[in-house]
Amino acid sequence: MSESPLQKLQQDVPTRWNSVYIMMKSLLQAEAAVVEYILKFGSNYKGPKLLDSDWEKMSKYCEVLELFCQATVLLGGEK
């Protein structure tokens, strides 16, 4: 099964422990598309822009949060 080229970005859900990790991971996977959009349509976009340093920080945060996500899945099983 192939992945669709259009992916929906995940949002943070305050009641889900791993949602910040999942949200940042989906944004990092879409980094090229986000950067391209801002380059093409930057004049139409009024929100905050992510700098290269922001992408780097997010990547490092995901490395750490992935460990917590794995632990949560392991400990939260039904067995």
C-alpha positions as CSV (number, residue, x, y, z in Angstrom):
1,M,0.0,0.0,0.0
2,S,1.6,3.3,-1.0
3,E,1.2,6.5,1.0
4,S,-0.8,9.4,-0.4
5,P,1.4,12.4,-1.4
6,L,-1.1,14.5,0.6
7,Q,-0.7,14.0,4.3
8,K,-2.7,15.6,7.0
9,L,-0.7,17.2,9.8
10,Q,-1.5,15.9,13.2
11,Q,-2.5,18.2,16.1
12,D,-1.7,18.1,19.7
13,V,-4.4,16.5,21.9
14,P,-4.0,17.6,25.6
15,T,-5.5,14.3,26.9
16,R,-3.0,12.2,24.9
17,W,0.5,11.9,26.3
18,N,2.2,11.2,23.0
19,S,0.3,13.7,20.9
20,V,3.1,16.4,21.0
21,Y,5.6,13.9,19.7
22,I,3.2,12.7,17.0
23,M,2.4,16.3,16.0
24,M,6.1,17.3,15.7
25,K,6.9,14.1,13.9
26,S,4.2,14.7,11.3
27,L,5.4,18.3,10.8
28,L,9.0,17.2,10.4
29,Q,7.8,14.7,7.7
30,A,6.1,17.6,5.9
31,E,9.1,20.0,6.3
32,A,9.9,20.2,2.6
33,A,6.2,20.9,1.7
34,V,5.9,23.5,4.5
35,V,9.1,25.3,3.5
36,E,8.1,25.2,-0.2
37,Y,4.6,26.6,0.6
38,I,6.1,29.5,2.6
39,L,8.5,30.3,-0.2
40,K,5.8,30.3,-2.8
41,F,2.9,31.8,-0.8
42,G,4.8,33.6,2.0
43,S,3.1,36.9,1.2
44,N,-0.3,35.2,1.9
45,Y,0.8,33.5,5.1
46,K,0.6,35.8,8.2
47,G,1.4,33.2,10.8
48,P,4.7,32.5,12.6
49,K,7.5,31.2,10.3
50,L,9.7,28.3,11.3
51,L,13.4,29.0,11.1
52,D,16.1,26.4,10.4
53,S,16.9,26.4,14.1
54,D,13.3,25.6,14.9
55,W,13.4,22.6,12.6
56,E,16.6,21.4,14.3
57,K,15.2,21.8,17.8
58,M,12.0,19.9,16.8
59,S,14.1,17.1,15.4
60,K,16.1,16.8,18.7
61,Y,12.9,17.0,20.8
62,C,11.4,14.2,18.7
63,E,14.4,12.0,19.4
64,V,13.8,12.3,23.2
65,L,10.0,12.2,23.0
66,E,10.2,9.0,20.9
67,L,11.7,7.2,23.9
68,F,8.8,8.3,26.1
69,C,6.3,7.3,23.3
70,Q,7.8,3.8,23.1
71,A,7.7,3.5,26.9
72,T,4.1,4.6,27.1
73,V,3.1,2.1,24.4
74,L,5.1,-0.7,26.2
75,L,3.7,0.1,29.6
76,G,0.2,0.9,28.5
77,G,-0.6,-2.4,26.8
78,E,-3.5,-4.4,27.7
79,K,-1.4,-7.4,28.7
